Structures are given as structure tokens and as C-alpha cells.
Amino acid sequence: MSAEPLDIIQQIIEVNSSITNLLGTTVSGDGEVYPNVAQEDVPDDMERPYIVLRLESDGMEQNDLLGSALVSADIFTEGDRTLARQIARNLERAVHNKVYTPSNEQVAGEAVQTFRRFKYEPPQPDPSVKCVNIKIFLRYYRDDLLE
């Protein structure tokens, strides 16, 4: 069974309170409270600050059991560049040069290793919106190509 790269990175974010404490929250229909982390598209009712995860590439390592992915994490805040940078720093700390073992209870066993690759602040059409982008490199177990 293989997990998707965006799911793995989202799980790493959601178990890290130094990140989630700085994000907005969304209450689900059953009353569960979730940190504002979205994949690809942001729901209309999600308020900033939030993180949007996008998959930029998904490949294979030297063997058929290890995948490698580049995930883009866009951190959006409402007019507060300092908060966007703090969330970015905490995310960088959470993923830079980390190794995961199958027995790690906080992160799915599919994650092998993460690295922070790049960070930049893309301009936004709305000057009240601040954004910091972080590129995260992920190595993860995958067996979906095995017969």
C-alpha cells in the first residue's frame, strides 16, 4: 500500500503543533476541528492563515520501492508577513533532513526522509495577502508499481 506524497506531508504538518498552533482552523460537519491545510485547491470557507500543498513532481529512486517527490507548500496569511515567515520557519524545521522509521507513530510508515529544498516569497496580486513558498523533497515507500 502506498500513500500519496501530499497526504504524507499533510500528516507531518498536522502532528506538529509548532505549525498548527499558528494556522487557522476549520470545523467539520461532525464537530472535528482541523488545521487549515489544503491540497491543490482551497475551500471557499477556509480562512487565513493556511497552507496549500501542491505536487510538483513524483518520480522513482534507483529501485521500485522508493518514490521521490517534490511538494510545494504555499503559506498564506492576511497582511502579516511576519506570521507567514514564522510558519515557514517552523515548517522548515519540521521537514529539514528528517528520517522516519516504520515504527514512527506520528507519521505514516510510508515516509522515509524529508528535506527542505528552497524558500521564496512570490508576489501576490492582492497586497493584503502575504505568501511564503517552501519546496519539500520527500522520499517515501511505494509498492504500487510492483506486480
Contact map, one row per residue, 1 for C-alpha under 8 A:
111000000000000000000000000000000000000000000000000000000000000000000000000000000000000000000000000000000000000000000000000000000000000000000111000
111100000000000000000000000000000000000000000000000000000000000000000000000000000000000000000000000000000000010000000000000000000000000000001111000
111110110000000000000000000000000000000000000000000000000000000000000000000000000000000000000000000000000000010000000000000000000000000000000100000
011111110000000000000000000000000000000000000000000000000000000000000000000000000000000000000000000000000000000000000000000000000000000000000000000
001111111000000000000000000000000000000000000000000000100000000000001010000000000000000000000000000000000000000000000000000000000000000001010000000
000111111100000000000000000000000000001000000000000011100000000000000010000000000000000000000000000000000000000000000000000000000000000000000000000
001111111110000000000000000000000000000000000000000000000000000000000000000000000000000000000000000000000000000000000000000000000000000000000000000
001111111111000000000000000000000000000000000000000000000000000000000000000000000000000000000000000000000011011000000000000000000000000000000000000
000011111111100000000000000000000000000000000000000000000000000000000010000000000000000000000000000000000000000000000000000000000000000000000000000
000001111111110000000000000000000000100000000000000010000000000000000000000000000000000000000000000000000000000000000000000000000000000000000000000
000000111111111000000000000000000000000000000000000000000000000000000000000000000000000000000000000000000011000000000000000000000000000000000000000
000000011111111100000000000000000000000000000000000000000000000000000000000000000000000000000110000000000110000000000000000000000000000000000000000
000000001111111100110000000000000000000000000000000000000000000000000000000000000000000000100100000000000000000000000000000000000000000000000000000
000000000111111110110000000000000010000000000000000000000000000000000000000000000000000000000000000000000000000000000000000000000000000000000000000
000000000011111110010000000000000000000000000000000000000000000000000000000000000000000000000000000000000110000000000000000000000000000000000000000
000000000001111111110000000000000000000000000000000000000000000000000000000000000000000000000100000000000000000000000000000000000000000000000000000
000000000000011111111000000000000000000000000000000000000000000000000000000000000000000000000000000000000000000000000000000000000000000000000000000
000000000000000111111100000000000000000000000000000000000000000000000000000000000000000001000000000000000000000000000000000000000000000000000000000
000000000000110111111110000000000000000000000000000000000000000000000000000000000000001001100000000000000000000000000000000000000000000000000000000
000000000000111111111111000000000010000000000000000000000000000000000000000000000000000000000000000000000000000000000000000000000000000000000000000
000000000000000011111111000000000000000000000000000000000000000000000000000000000000000000000000000000000000000000000000000000000000000000000000000
000000000000000001111111000000000000000000000000100000000000000000000000000000000010001000000000000000000000000000000000000000000000000000000000000
000000000000000000111111100000000011000000000001110000000000000000000000000000000000000000000000000000000000000000000000000000000000000000000000000
000000000000000000011111110000000011000000000011110000000000000000000000000000000000000000000000000000000000000000000000000000000000000000000000000
000000000000000000000011111000001111000000000110000000000000000000000000000000000000000000000000000000000000000000000000000000000000000000000000000
000000000000000000000001111100001111000000000100000000000000000000000000000000000000000000000000000000000000000000000000000000000000000000000000000
000000000000000000000000111111111100000000000000000000000000000000000000000000000000000000000000000000000000000000000000000000000000000000000000000
000000000000000000000000011111111100000000000000000000000000000000000000000000000000000000000000000000000000000000000000000000000000000000000000000
000000000000000000000000001111110000000000000000000000000000000000000000000000000000000000000000000000000000000000000000000000000000000000000000000
000000000000000000000000001111110000000000000000000000000000000000000000000000000000000000000000000000000000000000000000000000000000000000000000000
000000000000000000000000001111111000000000000000000000000000000000000000000000000000000000000000000000000000000000000000000000000000000000000000000
000000000000000000000000001111111100000000000000000000000000000000000000000000000000000000000000000000000000000000000000000000000000000000000000000
000000000000000000000000111100111110000000000000000000000000000000000000000000000000000000000000000000000000000000000000000000000000000000000000000
000000000000000000000000111100011111000000000000000000000000000000000000000000000000000000000000000000000000000000000000000000000000000000000000000
000000000000010000010011110000001111100000000000010000000000000000000000000000000000000000000000000000000000000000000000000000000000000000000000000
000000000000000000000011110000000111110000000111111000000000000000000000000000000000000000000000000000000000000000000000000000000000000000000000000
000000000100000000000000000000000011111000000000011110000000000000000000000000000000000000000000000000000000000000000000000000000000000000000000000
000000000000000000000000000000000001111111100000011110000000000000000000000000000000000000000000000000000000000000000000000000000000000000000000000
000001000000000000000000000000000000111111000000000111000000000000000000000000000000000000000000000000000000000000000000000000000000000000000000000
000000000000000000000000000000000000011111000000000111100000000000000000000000000000000000000000000000000000000000000000000000000000000000000000000
000000000000000000000000000000000000011111100000000100000000000000000000000000000000000000000000000000000000000000000000000000000000000000000000000
000000000000000000000000000000000000011111110100000100000000000000000000000000000000000000000000000000000000000000000000000000000000000000000000000
000000000000000000000000000000000000010011111100000000000000000000000000000000000000000000000000000000000000000000000000000000000000000000000000000
000000000000000000000000000000000000000001111100000000000000000000000000000000000000000000000000000000000000000000000000000000000000000000000000000
000000000000000000000000000000000000000000111110000000000000000000000000000000000000000000000000000000000000000000000000000000000000000000000000000
000000000000000000000000110000000001000001111111010000000000000000000000000000000000000000000000000000000000000000000000000000000000000000000000000
000000000000000000000001100000000001000000001111110000000000000000000000000000000000000000000000000000000000000000000000000000000000000000000000000
000000000000000000000011000000000001000000000111110000000000000000000000000111000000000000000000000000000000000000000000000000000000000000000000000
000000000000000000000111000000000001000000000011111000000000000000000000001111000001000000000000000000000000000000000000000000000000000000000000000
000000000000000000000011000000000011110000000111111100000000000000000000001110000000000000000000000000000000000000000000000000000000000000000000000
000000000000000000000000000000000001110000000000111110000000000000000000111100000000000000000000000000000000000000000000000000000000000000000000000
000000000000000000000000000000000000111111000000011111000000000000000000111000000000000000000000000000000000000000000000000000000000000000000000000
000001000100000000000000000000000000111100000000001111100000000000000011110000000000000000000000000000000000000000000000000000000000000000000000000
000001000000000000000000000000000000001100000000000111110000000000000011100000000000000000000000000000000000000000000000000000000000000000000000000
000011000000000000000000000000000000000100000000000011111100000000001111000000000000000000000000000000000000000000000000000000000000000000000000000
000000000000000000000000000000000000000000000000000001111100000000001111000000000000000000000000000000000000000000000000000000000000000000000000000
000000000000000000000000000000000000000000000000000000111110000000001110000000000000000000000000000000000000000000000000000000000000000000000000000
000000000000000000000000000000000000000000000000000000111111000000111100000000000000000000000000000000000000000000000000000000000000000000000000000
000000000000000000000000000000000000000000000000000000001111100000111000000000000000000000000000000000000000000000000000000000000000000000000000000
000000000000000000000000000000000000000000000000000000000111111101110000000000000000000000000000000000000000000000000000000000000000000000000000000
000000000000000000000000000000000000000000000000000000000011111111110000000000000000000000000000000000000000000000000000000000000000000000000000000
000000000000000000000000000000000000000000000000000000000001111101000000000000000000000000000000000000000000000000000000000000000000000000000000000
000000000000000000000000000000000000000000000000000000000001111111000000000000000000000000000000000000000000000000000000000000000000000000000000000
000000000000000000000000000000000000000000000000000000000001111111100000000000000000000000000000000000000000000000000000000000000000000000000110110
000000000000000000000000000000000000000000000000000000000000101111100000000000000000000000000000000000000000000000000000000000000000000000001110000
000000000000000000000000000000000000000000000000000000000001111111110000000000000000000000000000000000000000000000000000000000000000000000111100000
000000000000000000000000000000000000000000000000000000000111100111111000000000000000000000000000000000000000000000000000000000000000000000111100000
000000000000000000000000000000000000000000000000000000000111100001111100000000000000000000000000000000000000000000000000000000000000000011110000000
000010000000000000000000000000000000000000000000000000111110000000111110000000000000000000000000000000000000000000000000000000000000000011100000000
000000000000000000000000000000000000000000000000000000111100000000011111000000000000000000000000000000000000000000000000000000000000001111000000000
000011001000000000000000000000000000000000000000000011111000000000001111100000000000000000000000000000000000000000000000000000000000001111000000000
000000000000000000000000000000000000000000000000000011110000000000000111110000000000000000000000000000000000000000000000000000000000111100000000000
000000000000000000000000000000000000000000000000001111000000000000000011111000000000000000000000000000000000000000000000000000000000111100000000000
000000000000000000000000000000000000000000000000001110000000000000000001111100000000000000000000000000000000000000000000000000000011110000000000000
000000000000000000000000000000000000000000000000111100000000000000000000111110000001001100000000000000000000000000000000000000000011100000000000000
000000000000000000000000000000000000000000000001111000000000000000000000011111000001000000000000000000000000000000000000000000001111000000000000000
000000000000000000000000000000000000000000000001110000000000000000000000001111111011000000000000000000000000000000000000000000001110000000000000000
000000000000000000000000000000000000000000000001100000000000000000000000000111110000000000000000000000000000000000000000000000011100000000000000000
000000000000000000000000000000000000000000000000000000000000000000000000000011111000000000000000000000000000000000000000000000111100000000000000000
000000000000000000000000000000000000000000000000000000000000000000000000000011111111000000000000000000000000000000000000000000001100000000000000000
000000000000000000000000000000000000000000000000000000000000000000000000000010111111100000000000000000000000000000000000000000000110000000000000000
000000000000000000000000000000000000000000000000000000000000000000000000000000011111110000000000000000000000000000000000000000000000000000000000000
000000000000000000000100000000000000000000000000000000000000000000000000000010011111111000000000000000000000000000000000000000000000000000000000000
000000000000000000000000000000000000000000000000100000000000000000000000001110011111111100000000000000000000000000000000000000000111000000000000000
000000000000000000000000000000000000000000000000000000000000000000000000000000001111111110000000000000000000000000000000000000000001000000000000000
000000000000000000000000000000000000000000000000000000000000000000000000000000000111111111000000000000000000000000000000000000000000000000000000000
000000000000000000100100000000000000000000000000000000000000000000000000001000000011111111100000000000000000000000000000000000000000000000000000000
000000000000000000000000000000000000000000000000000000000000000000000000001000000001111111110000000000000000000000000000000000000001110000000000000
000000000000000000000000000000000000000000000000000000000000000000000000000000000000111111111000000000000000000000000000000000000000000000000000000
000000000000000001100000000000000000000000000000000000000000000000000000000000000000011111111100000000000000000000000000000000000000000000000000000
000000000000100000100000000000000000000000000000000000000000000000000000000000000000001111111110000000000000000000000000000000000000000000000000000
000000000000000000000000000000000000000000000000000000000000000000000000000000000000000111111111000000000000000000010000000000000000010000000000000
000000000000000000000000000000000000000000000000000000000000000000000000000000000000000011111111000000000000000000000000000000000000000000000000000
000000000001100100000000000000000000000000000000000000000000000000000000000000000000000001111111010000000000000000000000000000000000000000000000000
000000000001000000000000000000000000000000000000000000000000000000000000000000000000000000111111110000000000000001110000000000000000000100000000000
000000000000000000000000000000000000000000000000000000000000000000000000000000000000000000011111110000000000000001110000000000000000000000000000000
000000000000000000000000000000000000000000000000000000000000000000000000000000000000000000000011111000000000000011110000000000000000000000000000000
000000000000000000000000000000000000000000000000000000000000000000000000000000000000000000000111111100000000000011100000000000000000000000000000000
000000000000000000000000000000000000000000000000000000000000000000000000000000000000000000000000111110000000000111000000000000000000000000000000000
000000000000000000000000000000000000000000000000000000000000000000000000000000000000000000000000011111010010101110000000000000000000000000000000000
000000000000000000000000000000000000000000000000000000000000000000000000000000000000000000000000001111110000101100000000000000000000000000000000000
000000000000000000000000000000000000000000000000000000000000000000000000000000000000000000000000000111110001110000000000000000000000000000000000000
000000000000000000000000000000000000000000000000000000000000000000000000000000000000000000000000000011111000100000000000000000000000000000000000000
000000000000000000000000000000000000000000000000000000000000000000000000000000000000000000000000000111111111100000000000000000000000000000000000000
000000000000000000000000000000000000000000000000000000000000000000000000000000000000000000000000000000111111000000000000000000000000000000000000000
000000000001001000000000000000000000000000000000000000000000000000000000000000000000000000000000000000011111000000000000000000000000000000000000000
000000010011001000000000000000000000000000000000000000000000000000000000000000000000000000000000000100011111101000000000000000000000000000000000000
000000010010000000000000000000000000000000000000000000000000000000000000000000000000000000000000000001011111111000000000000000000000000000000000000
000000000000000000000000000000000000000000000000000000000000000000000000000000000000000000000000000111110011111100000000000000000000000000000000000
011000010000000000000000000000000000000000000000000000000000000000000000000000000000000000000000000001000001111100000000000000000000000000011100000
000000010000000000000000000000000000000000000000000000000000000000000000000000000000000000000000000110000011111111000000000000000000000001111000000
000000000000000000000000000000000000000000000000000000000000000000000000000000000000000000000000001110000000111111000000000000000000000001111000000
000000000000000000000000000000000000000000000000000000000000000000000000000000000000000000000000111100000000001111100000000000000000000001110000000
000000000000000000000000000000000000000000000000000000000000000000000000000000000000000000000011111000000000001111110000000000000000000111100000000
000000000000000000000000000000000000000000000000000000000000000000000000000000000000000000000011110000000000000011111000000000000000000111000000000
000000000000000000000000000000000000000000000000000000000000000000000000000000000000000000010011100000000000000001111100000000000000011110000000000
000000000000000000000000000000000000000000000000000000000000000000000000000000000000000000000000000000000000000000111110000000000000011110000000000
000000000000000000000000000000000000000000000000000000000000000000000000000000000000000000000000000000000000000000011111000000000000011100000000000
000000000000000000000000000000000000000000000000000000000000000000000000000000000000000000000000000000000000000000001111100000000001111000000000000
000000000000000000000000000000000000000000000000000000000000000000000000000000000000000000000000000000000000000000000111110000000001110000000000000
000000000000000000000000000000000000000000000000000000000000000000000000000000000000000000000000000000000000000000000011111000000011100000000000000
000000000000000000000000000000000000000000000000000000000000000000000000000000000000000000000000000000000000000000000001111100000011100000000000000
000000000000000000000000000000000000000000000000000000000000000000000000000000000000000000000000000000000000000000000000111110000010000000000000000
000000000000000000000000000000000000000000000000000000000000000000000000000000000000000000000000000000000000000000000000011111101110000000000000000
000000000000000000000000000000000000000000000000000000000000000000000000000000000000000000000000000000000000000000000000001111100000000000000000000
000000000000000000000000000000000000000000000000000000000000000000000000000000000000000000000000000000000000000000000000000111111000000000000000000
000000000000000000000000000000000000000000000000000000000000000000000000000000100000000000000000000000000000000000000000000111111100000000000000000
000000000000000000000000000000000000000000000000000000000000000000000000000001100000000000000000000000000000000000000000000001111100000000000000000
000000000000000000000000000000000000000000000000000000000000000000000000000111110000000000000000000000000000000000000000000101111110000000000000000
000000000000000000000000000000000000000000000000000000000000000000000000000111111001000000000000000000000000000000000000000100111111000000000000000
000000000000000000000000000000000000000000000000000000000000000000000000011110001001000000000000000000000000000000000000111100001111100000000000000
000000000000000000000000000000000000000000000000000000000000000000000000011100000001100100000000000000000000000000000011110000000111110000000000000
000000000000000000000000000000000000000000000000000000000000000000000001111000000000000100000000000000000000000000000011110000000011111000000000000
000000000000000000000000000000000000000000000000000000000000000000000001110000000000000100010000000000000000000000011111000000000001111100000000000
000000000000000000000000000000000000000000000000000000000000000000000111100000000000000000000000000000000000000000011110000000000000111110000000000
000000000000000000000000000000000000000000000000000000000000000000000111100000000000000000000010000000000000000001111100000000000000011111000000000
000000000000000000000000000000000000000000000000000000000000000000011110000000000000000000000000000000000000000001111000000000000000001111100000000
000010000000000000000000000000000000000000000000000000000000000000011110000000000000000000000000000000000000001111100000000000000000000111110000000
000000000000000000000000000000000000000000000000000000000000000001111000000000000000000000000000000000000000001111000000000000000000000011111000000
000010000000000000000000000000000000000000000000000000000000000001110000000000000000000000000000000000000000011110000000000000000000000001111100000
010000000000000000000000000000000000000000000000000000000000000011100000000000000000000000000000000000000000011100000000000000000000000000111110000
111000000000000000000000000000000000000000000000000000000000000111100000000000000000000000000000000000000000010000000000000000000000000000011111100
110000000000000000000000000000000000000000000000000000000000000110000000000000000000000000000000000000000000000000000000000000000000000000001111110
110000000000000000000000000000000000000000000000000000000000000000000000000000000000000000000000000000000000000000000000000000000000000000000111110
000000000000000000000000000000000000000000000000000000000000000100000000000000000000000000000000000000000000000000000000000000000000000000000111111
000000000000000000000000000000000000000000000000000000000000000100000000000000000000000000000000000000000000000000000000000000000000000000000011111
000000000000000000000000000000000000000000000000000000000000000000000000000000000000000000000000000000000000000000000000000000000000000000000000111
